[in-house]
Amino acid sequence: MPDDQGSFFHLHLVSDATGETLITVARAAAAQYENVTAVEHVYPLVRTQKQIERVLDEIETSPGIVLYTLLDPALTGRLEDKCRELSIPSLSVLGPVLSLLKSYLGAETTSRIGAQHMLNADYFKRIDALNYTMLHDDGQHLDNLEEADIVLTGVSRTSKTPTSIYLANRGVKTANVPLIAGIPVPAQLERLQRPLVIGLFASPERIVQIRQNRLLSLRASEDDPYVDRQAVSEEIAFSRRLCARHGWPSIDVTRRSIEETAAAAMALLAERRRHTGTV
């Protein structure tokens, strides 16, 4: 149970690999409880009895929920026995999924620890996408934009760079080109044929707020068209007209997280590929 004030609880995450899958699932679930904070205890690369015993000592010191992704039956058994002894809940995050796959496929698992991180074609595709994206951030190297899968464009502070990096981590070559007041739109952007160009925009209030925070962090003057609401509104209106003229789809990022914006972009890319028959 959480502490007396109900403000936090201990969450033990035990993995025989990097723990990335476990952390993602745990945080997605814990985020649904606004008034309770999970104190995470992460134990990656747990593969021996000596390592599991150290983990169990930590769990006994700070009892709480235990989630795990362990494939070794001996380690799993020891962990579950200790949790029963301490009367604390434990759950194999992969267990139900593996059972479902086994039932449907009629085949046993191969118990390959960290198999999702193997150096396969998808891994090298992600690395290639990341390299491309970092080289083509903020309007750099415009001459080979045609090699991109997605090109993001929009005014300053519409999350173009973090969204580009997130997409690259999914293997999507992404460039981003800023639209700057008083500077002509790059001709290379308007001539693009192969990439999917997506405009990002937000409400003027949101853009002004982010820009003001940016200026504060730089200790710069706020008496600047950069944070003038009317000027910002005109920038956004121009970017939306540009997208409409070229038939580029747009995404409103005002209330979207980076992950949600990237998911929307990937959905647009998948739809386009279905219509064009490309991969």
C-alpha positions as CSV (number, residue, x, y, z in Angstrom):
1,M,0.0,0.0,0.0
2,P,1.1,3.6,-0.5
3,D,2.4,5.6,2.5
4,D,-0.1,7.1,5.0
5,Q,-0.6,10.2,2.9
6,G,-1.1,8.1,-0.2
7,S,1.5,10.2,-2.0
8,F,4.0,7.5,-3.1
9,F,4.6,3.8,-3.4
10,H,7.7,1.7,-4.3
11,L,7.8,0.2,-7.7
12,H,10.5,-2.5,-8.4
13,L,11.3,-3.2,-12.0
14,V,13.5,-6.3,-12.5
15,S,14.8,-7.2,-16.0
16,D,17.3,-9.6,-17.5
17,A,18.0,-7.1,-20.3
18,T,18.1,-3.3,-20.5
19,G,14.7,-2.8,-18.8
20,E,13.4,-0.4,-21.4
21,T,10.3,-2.4,-22.2
22,L,9.5,-2.7,-18.5
23,I,10.1,0.9,-17.7
24,T,7.8,2.0,-20.6
25,V,4.9,-0.2,-19.5
26,A,5.3,0.7,-15.8
27,R,5.3,4.4,-16.4
28,A,2.4,4.3,-18.8
29,A,0.4,2.5,-16.1
30,A,1.5,4.6,-13.2
31,A,0.8,7.8,-15.1
32,Q,-2.9,7.0,-14.8
33,Y,-2.8,7.8,-11.1
34,E,-2.4,11.5,-10.7
35,N,-2.2,11.7,-6.9
36,V,0.2,8.9,-6.4
37,T,3.9,8.9,-7.3
38,A,5.9,5.7,-8.1
39,V,9.3,5.6,-6.6
40,E,11.1,3.5,-9.2
41,H,13.8,0.9,-8.3
42,V,15.2,-0.3,-11.6
43,Y,17.3,-3.5,-11.8
44,P,18.6,-4.2,-15.3
45,L,20.7,-7.2,-16.5
46,V,19.7,-9.5,-13.6
47,R,20.9,-12.9,-14.9
48,T,22.5,-14.7,-11.9
49,Q,21.3,-16.0,-8.5
50,K,23.7,-13.6,-6.8
51,Q,22.2,-10.6,-8.6
52,I,18.6,-11.7,-7.8
53,E,19.5,-12.0,-4.2
54,R,20.7,-8.4,-4.1
55,V,17.4,-7.4,-5.7
56,L,15.4,-9.3,-3.2
57,D,17.3,-7.5,-0.3
58,E,16.3,-4.2,-1.9
59,I,12.7,-5.3,-2.2
60,E,12.5,-6.4,1.4
61,T,13.9,-3.1,2.5
62,S,11.4,-1.1,0.5
63,P,8.3,-3.3,-0.1
64,G,6.1,-2.4,-3.0
65,I,4.8,-3.6,-6.4
66,V,7.3,-5.8,-8.3
67,L,7.1,-6.0,-12.1
68,Y,9.6,-8.1,-14.0
69,T,10.8,-9.4,-17.4
70,L,12.8,-12.5,-16.5
71,L,13.1,-15.5,-18.7
72,D,15.2,-17.8,-16.5
73,P,12.7,-20.0,-14.6
74,A,15.1,-20.3,-11.6
75,L,15.3,-16.5,-11.2
76,T,11.6,-16.1,-11.8
77,G,10.8,-18.8,-9.2
78,R,13.0,-17.2,-6.6
79,L,11.6,-13.8,-7.1
80,E,8.0,-15.0,-6.9
81,D,8.6,-17.1,-3.8
82,K,10.1,-14.1,-2.0
83,C,7.2,-11.8,-3.0
84,R,4.8,-14.4,-1.6
85,E,6.8,-14.5,1.6
86,L,6.7,-10.7,1.9
87,S,3.0,-10.6,0.8
88,I,3.7,-8.1,-1.9
89,P,2.3,-8.3,-5.5
90,S,4.4,-9.3,-8.4
91,L,3.7,-9.7,-12.1
92,S,5.6,-10.9,-15.2
93,V,4.9,-8.2,-17.8
94,L,5.7,-10.4,-20.7
95,G,4.1,-13.5,-19.3
96,P,0.5,-12.9,-20.5
97,V,1.7,-11.9,-23.9
98,L,4.0,-14.9,-24.3
99,S,1.2,-17.2,-23.2
100,L,-1.2,-15.7,-25.7
101,L,1.4,-16.1,-28.5
102,K,2.1,-19.7,-27.4
103,S,-1.6,-20.5,-27.5
104,Y,-2.1,-19.0,-30.9
105,L,1.1,-20.1,-32.6
106,G,1.3,-23.5,-30.9
107,A,5.0,-23.1,-30.4
108,E,7.4,-22.7,-27.5
109,T,9.5,-19.6,-26.9
110,T,13.2,-19.7,-27.4
111,S,13.9,-17.6,-24.3
112,R,16.4,-15.3,-26.0
113,I,17.3,-12.6,-23.4
114,G,17.4,-9.1,-25.0
115,A,16.3,-10.5,-28.4
116,Q,14.6,-7.3,-29.3
117,H,18.0,-5.5,-29.1
118,M,19.8,-7.8,-31.6
119,L,21.8,-6.0,-34.3
120,N,19.4,-6.7,-37.1
121,A,18.4,-4.7,-40.2
122,D,15.9,-2.7,-38.2
123,Y,18.6,-1.6,-35.8
124,F,20.8,-0.3,-38.6
125,K,17.8,1.4,-40.2
126,R,17.3,3.3,-36.9
127,I,20.9,4.3,-36.7
128,D,20.9,5.4,-40.4
129,A,17.7,7.5,-39.7
130,L,19.2,9.1,-36.6
131,N,22.4,10.1,-38.5
132,Y,20.3,11.6,-41.3
133,T,18.0,13.4,-38.9
134,M,20.8,15.0,-36.9
135,L,22.5,16.2,-40.1
136,H,19.2,17.7,-41.3
137,D,18.1,19.4,-38.2
138,D,16.9,23.1,-38.3
139,G,17.1,23.5,-42.1
140,Q,20.6,22.1,-42.5
141,H,21.8,20.4,-45.8
142,L,18.7,21.2,-47.8
143,D,20.1,19.9,-51.0
144,N,19.3,16.3,-50.2
145,L,16.0,16.6,-48.5
146,E,14.5,14.2,-51.1
147,E,16.2,11.4,-49.2
148,A,13.9,12.0,-46.2
149,D,10.8,10.0,-45.4
150,I,9.2,12.9,-43.6
151,V,10.1,16.6,-43.6
152,L,8.6,18.7,-40.7
153,T,8.1,22.4,-41.1
154,G,6.6,25.1,-39.0
155,V,7.4,28.3,-37.0
156,S,9.8,28.4,-34.1
157,R,8.9,26.3,-31.0
158,T,6.5,23.8,-32.6
159,S,8.6,20.8,-31.4
160,K,10.1,20.1,-34.8
161,T,13.5,18.9,-33.5
162,P,12.4,16.5,-30.7
163,T,9.6,15.1,-32.9
164,S,12.2,14.5,-35.6
165,I,14.5,12.6,-33.3
166,Y,11.6,10.5,-31.9
167,L,10.7,9.6,-35.4
168,A,14.3,8.7,-36.3
169,N,14.3,6.4,-33.3
170,R,11.5,4.6,-35.1
171,G,13.6,4.3,-38.2
172,V,11.9,7.2,-40.1
173,K,14.4,9.5,-41.8
174,T,13.2,12.9,-40.7
175,A,14.4,16.4,-41.6
176,N,13.0,19.6,-40.3
177,V,12.9,23.1,-41.9
178,P,11.9,26.2,-39.8
179,L,9.7,28.9,-41.2
180,I,11.2,32.2,-40.1
181,A,9.4,35.6,-40.4
182,G,10.9,37.8,-43.0
183,I,13.0,35.0,-44.6
184,P,11.8,33.4,-47.9
185,V,10.7,29.7,-47.7
186,P,13.6,27.6,-49.0
187,A,13.0,26.6,-52.6
188,Q,14.2,23.1,-51.9
189,L,11.3,22.6,-49.4
190,E,8.6,23.7,-51.9
191,R,10.0,21.5,-54.7
192,L,9.9,18.3,-52.7
193,Q,8.3,15.3,-54.4
194,R,9.2,12.0,-52.5
195,P,9.1,13.0,-48.8
196,L,5.9,13.6,-46.9
197,V,6.0,17.2,-45.8
198,I,4.0,17.9,-42.6
199,G,3.3,21.3,-41.1
200,L,3.4,21.6,-37.3
201,F,1.5,24.5,-35.7
202,A,0.1,25.5,-32.3
203,S,-2.1,28.2,-30.8
204,P,-0.5,31.6,-30.6
205,E,-0.9,31.6,-26.8
206,R,1.1,28.3,-26.6
207,I,3.8,29.5,-28.9
208,V,4.2,32.8,-27.0
209,Q,4.4,31.1,-23.7
210,I,7.1,28.7,-24.9
211,R,9.1,31.5,-26.5
212,Q,8.8,33.7,-23.4
213,N,10.2,30.8,-21.3
214,R,13.0,30.5,-23.8
215,L,13.9,34.2,-23.6
216,L,13.8,34.0,-19.8
217,S,16.3,31.1,-19.8
218,L,18.6,33.2,-22.1
219,R,18.0,36.3,-20.0
220,A,17.0,38.2,-23.1
221,S,14.6,41.1,-23.5
222,E,10.9,40.1,-23.9
223,D,10.2,43.3,-25.9
224,D,10.6,41.5,-29.2
225,P,8.3,40.5,-32.1
226,Y,9.4,37.0,-31.4
227,V,6.9,37.0,-28.5
228,D,4.4,39.5,-29.8
229,R,1.1,37.7,-30.0
230,Q,0.0,39.5,-33.2
231,A,3.3,38.8,-34.9
232,V,3.1,35.1,-33.8
233,S,-0.5,34.8,-35.0
234,E,0.7,36.1,-38.5
235,E,3.6,33.6,-38.5
236,I,1.2,30.7,-37.8
237,A,-1.4,31.9,-40.3
238,F,1.4,32.1,-43.0
239,S,2.6,28.5,-42.2
240,R,-0.9,27.2,-42.5
241,R,-1.5,28.9,-45.8
242,L,1.8,27.5,-47.1
243,C,0.7,24.0,-46.2
244,A,-2.7,24.4,-47.7
245,R,-1.2,25.7,-50.9
246,H,1.0,22.7,-51.3
247,G,-1.5,20.2,-50.0
248,W,0.7,19.3,-47.0
249,P,-1.1,17.8,-44.0
250,S,-0.8,19.7,-40.7
251,I,-0.7,18.6,-37.1
252,D,-1.8,20.8,-34.2
253,V,0.7,20.3,-31.4
254,T,-0.8,22.6,-28.9
255,R,-1.9,19.9,-26.5
256,R,0.1,17.0,-27.9
257,S,3.1,15.3,-26.4
258,I,6.1,14.6,-28.6
259,E,5.1,10.9,-28.7
260,E,1.5,11.8,-29.8
261,T,2.8,14.2,-32.5
262,A,5.2,11.5,-33.8
263,A,2.4,8.9,-33.8
264,A,0.2,11.2,-35.8
265,A,3.0,11.8,-38.3
266,M,3.7,8.1,-38.6
267,A,-0.1,7.5,-39.3
268,L,0.0,10.1,-42.1
269,L,3.1,8.4,-43.5
270,A,1.5,5.0,-43.4
271,E,-1.7,6.3,-45.1
272,R,0.4,7.9,-47.8
273,R,2.4,4.7,-48.4
274,R,-0.8,2.7,-48.7
275,H,-2.2,5.0,-51.3
276,T,1.1,5.2,-53.3
277,G,2.1,1.5,-52.8
278,T,5.5,2.5,-51.5
279,V,7.4,1.1,-48.5
